[in-house]
Amino acid sequence: MLDLHTHSTFSDGSDTPTQLAEKAHDLGISAIALTDHDTTLSHDEMSAACARLGLESVAGVEVSLRDTEFPRVRDGVAKARNVHVLAYFLPLDAEHPLQKKLASLRHDRDSRNHQLVTLLQEKGFEDLSLAYLTEMTGNVDSIGRPHFARAMIDLHPELLGEQNDDTWNRIFIEWLGADGAAYVSKTSMPIEEFVDAAKGSGTVFSIAHPLVNYVDEINPTSIETTMPRVMASLRERGFAGVEANYGSTSAGIRALMVKLTRDAGMIPTGGSDYHGTYKSDVFLGFGRTGDLRVPDEVLDELKAAR
């Protein structure tokens, strides 16, 4: 069993890489990819922990990019779609062009976080500060939306109500999500720019949680109408995989996505999208529904695609 989509304290997860590796070992996971947002700085600790425990560690990252081929239309205006991309076996040399792109994305994230702090303060969250968020995470580069949500709840319960799962979800919908009152748009880097930087490096790309990215209503009809066109386009642009086995979709939807991915000549990658306590209903290796099982042969296929 694999888990090729996880996060640690180096981005927006609550577990250190060592804790993540130990949990994976205890669950019987054979190989794991730590895919922190915009950074591979967590790889050394993860690799060492996995080696000690006898797990296979895959160097990975998750990035937010723009897809201009499938724009999102809001209020009659078409804008490039924001999508998440997983990269595996990427080079770790800081001077490699792909690592320089990651550095650029981290810079964008830092600027966005400063903007978001200011915006939230203007909207009544006066005690929220970058210093508070940095103390919470221990690293300014790892600050993400879950940390903002936790700070909003902890510092200003009078604005949000009782602390529970409903409040947590409402923060992402009403405040931090794409239609929220404090949304700050993400990077404008197109998919093609990031993928081109990896040429010749053996990096393998897969589109993360594709239904979240491309399908407005997740049902078989919408999926079968939309995803074959998306998959064909992504394959043409250098993608080998599609995260068909995503940990927050039902077994039936996963089976449909695996079929469509195979029909497109691509690899059905998969993972839980584990964030620890920041997504307490998502379980490492087993996803939100508890029945996720990413087969070991998927990793063999990814290696062959390098």
Secondary structure, DSSP 8 states (H G I E B T S, - for coil): -EEEEE--TTTT-SS-HHHHHHHHHHHT-SEEEE--BT--TTHHHHHHHHHHHT-EEEEEEEEEEEEEEEEEEETTEEEEEEEEEEEES----TTSHHHHHHHHHHHHHHHHHHHHHHHHHHTT-TT--HHHHHHHHS-GGG--HHHHHHHHHHH-HHHH-S-SHHHHHHIIIIIISTTSTT-------BHHHHHHTTTTTT-EEEESSHHHHH-SS-SHHHHHHHHHHHHHHHHHTT--EEEEEETTS-HHHHHHHHHHHHHTT-EEEEE--B-GGGGTT-BTTTBTTS---B-THHHHHHHHT-
